[in-house]
Amino acid sequence: MARSRVRLIFAAGIDRASGHLTGEAPRDLRNVYFVKDKIQLRNGLTLASTISGASPPDRIVLIHEMRTEAATIVVAYRESDRALLLYRAAIDGASPQLIGSWGTLPAGAVTPPRLLATEIGRKLFIAHEEPSAGNRLQTIYYDPLSATPINYLSADLNRDGTAEAVRFRGVASYLQYLVGWGFGTGSDPDRPEVLRVSQPGEPTSFDPDHYFIVGLRTDPVMNALPGPGRLVVLKATSTYDITGYDQFTFSLSLGDPFYGLSGSRLAVSLAGTVYFWSHAGPRTTNGGPSVDLAWPLELKAPPPADLVAEGAPARGVAVYLPDRQTILFIFERRVYTLSLWGGIPRWSYSEFPFSISTAATIRTVEVGSGGPPTAYATAVSGTGKSGTTDVLTVNWTNNSALGDEIIEIHLQPSGGSWFLAKTLNPSGTTQSTDIPELAAGRTHNIAIRYRRGPYYTAGYENPDPSLWPTQSKGSGTTNLKAPTFDSTQWQRTSANSERVRVTFTPAHSDVDVVIKRSNVTIATVTAAQHQGGTYTYDDTTIAGETLYTYSVLHRRDIDSAEQSKNQYTGPNKPTDFMVSAVTECAYLAEWTAGDSAAETEVEDNYPAGTDYSLKVTVPAGNTQAPVSYGATCGGTIRSYSVRVRHKLVQYNVADYSEYAPPRPVDLCDVCT
Amino acid sequence: MATIVLAGGFDAPKIYRVDEGATDDGQAVVARLQSTPLAPAGAGGEAVFTAVYLVATLEGQGTIWLTPIVDGTEYTEQAISFDFPTRQEAATYEIGLSRPLVSGGAERARFALRGTWFALKVKAQLVSTSGTIILEGVEVEHAVVQETRTPVP
């Protein structure tokens, strides 16, 4: 009896609805890949990193490469406060570091949230793929070169002169355009059929008229992927093609009226061919009507409605595994694997021991010289920029910089936390840059490090700048303006009390004002007290008839310049005081009243050899006084001195002004 | 330029590298396959299945289990363990197919498998933290059973 051998055939097909052996035709093909005509045990899932911290998130909801940064951007979701948090990780998923918070998921939004992202113009745009516009978060873009890396997309789409928050359901990049869909305007947000196109090369700028109405409103746009010379717009139950390259040549045409995308993330585009999971199972298109990919499954059963019926596509995600030339359609734990080796699609099926929420193909690229930089900064210092109060000029010296690094300047205001203030490229040996929008009069610690792609100079890897080498640290303080010193005024308020009223106007509404009297601080008016408005302070701890110098200044981490005024604690003295001889024995004193309500006393040192003595007191309202010592001179003409002061009586208390500067007068020393 | 796939955990804030390593974060990956049923003698014929030849490229430590199925009946599973810790090895295994004749609780004899439809169930698993199991080809050795004809005198 002759014996012979027959090759056994695997991979004839599986039930695409369940992935399991059912009936007589499907075959069990779990956890394998097809590589050419061989079958290989699939490799595993290796833990790259775990996001930890004081309040770690609960799950990952988005992973997306940022090719221009050679980095991976991760969005995680925290259940307890519904927070969406952005992280930046290395290209291989290691060392995720918190960038910041996107926002809080609205109460009615689907959880966990689904996100779609695209990179264009060195920015990563992320949209909240939420069906209801009312529950959708504002679209953001991550800009690593901005001092505020998380930015919120806004545009004046309803032409009211005010930019409104843009809440796209999804975003994609096509040519030099950012396309976003699912959002009409601020006043008409829920437009699932609208697909907007940005200005070319300006992904954050939108003309209100640059949009497509893609089919019926009841059939929402789910995703858009580049096809061969076109953008394939995948709706829930149909597909459209956008061809052209600018606003004059763009046109929209129906591609497939029967099949669309069942889950927004269940599509990938490979060399212009789009593979997607429709309500009837996997299909492919490169424009025009789509083609069923079910035939490699050798199905004998009805179309796979099970996955759609249980809602699995909404949580599903498709991703391309280049080394295997395989597309993975991941439905949490279940994975439908489409091998494209040799151009012959073949299906297999995998099961993960835990659920996967998102996946992404990461293409690592070399950035600049590649690898970690060796550059570091020295001679770091900061000074307040002249003429400003919110700008700090940071100066430093570049060491070992090649020019392709990105310099990160971190600041820590006194009493505050470190934050990334600015990023820029190195230029020259010594370099400086202005950092605006800082608090006035605030001292900032400065720390500088260099980054190339995901790598930092050795010793600077820790996200906490306080742990970096001290050679790359310094400090600087922004300037303070001086307050405006409006006035001082002495007043008697009772028989035994008097005050000096000090009035000033702050230059900074949020900085305290210090009041000094003769160089001694007598009060600090807090920002909460003056609130930026003109403020009056009464100094009641004064001695009478004393000349003081009052000063006002702003004080934070430094003092501003002082503004000063002299104030005498009594009535103002007479001014313009003049004395003229009328005869050899008489003179006339004239002045301008310093206090119109006060009397005026005239004193002189006549006769010779005596001190000043009061000669006449003039009632209020008079501004001159004649003084006579006789009609005839019987002696020698000599020079004498005359002085005046005011006398103000209030509450039966007399207060005296300072004397006006004395004036000479020539009189006869013997008058009769 | 290298390309990888990263995946995010649904139940934990974990980032995984897909298609790397031998386990799913410590849990074994088990491949399960079943061949398309084969009828060497035709749908109405009968054959004797004597052996299965497995050609595989292997690296690391692991086990491959083979279970013959004849006309829907699964027979005894046979295991192949391998240990190639340093490099990939191309290996060929011959597994004889038989079923026991048990009488009085004791195996008295063994007979080759005989029937119409033959299929093979394969299970494979690595126990090392890295390695490879590639099934290059699986063949079944058989002989078609022909009716004995009495010569006409």
Interface residues (C-beta under 8 A of the other chain):
Chain A: M1 A2 R3 S4 R5 V6 R7 L8 I9 F10 A12 L21 E24 R27 D28 L29 R30 N31 V32 V35 K38 I39 Q40 L41 R42 N43 G44 L45 T46 L47 A48 S49 T50 I51 S52 P56 P57 D58 R59 I60 V61 L62 I63 T72 V74 A76 A89 D92 G93 P96 P112 V319 Y320 L321 P322 D323 R324 L328 I330 E332 F352 P353 F354 S355 I356 S357 T358 A359 A360 T361 I362 R363 T364 V365 E366
Chain B: M1 A2 T3 I4 V5 L6 A7 G8 G9 F10 D11 A12 P13 K14 I15 Y16 R17 V18 D19 E20 G21 A22 T23 D24 D25 Q27 V29 V30 A31 R32 L33 Q34 S35 T36 P37 L38 P40 V48 T50 Y53 A119 L120 K121 V122 A124 Q125 L126 T132 I133 I134 L135 E136 G137 V138 E139 V140 E141 H142 A143 V145
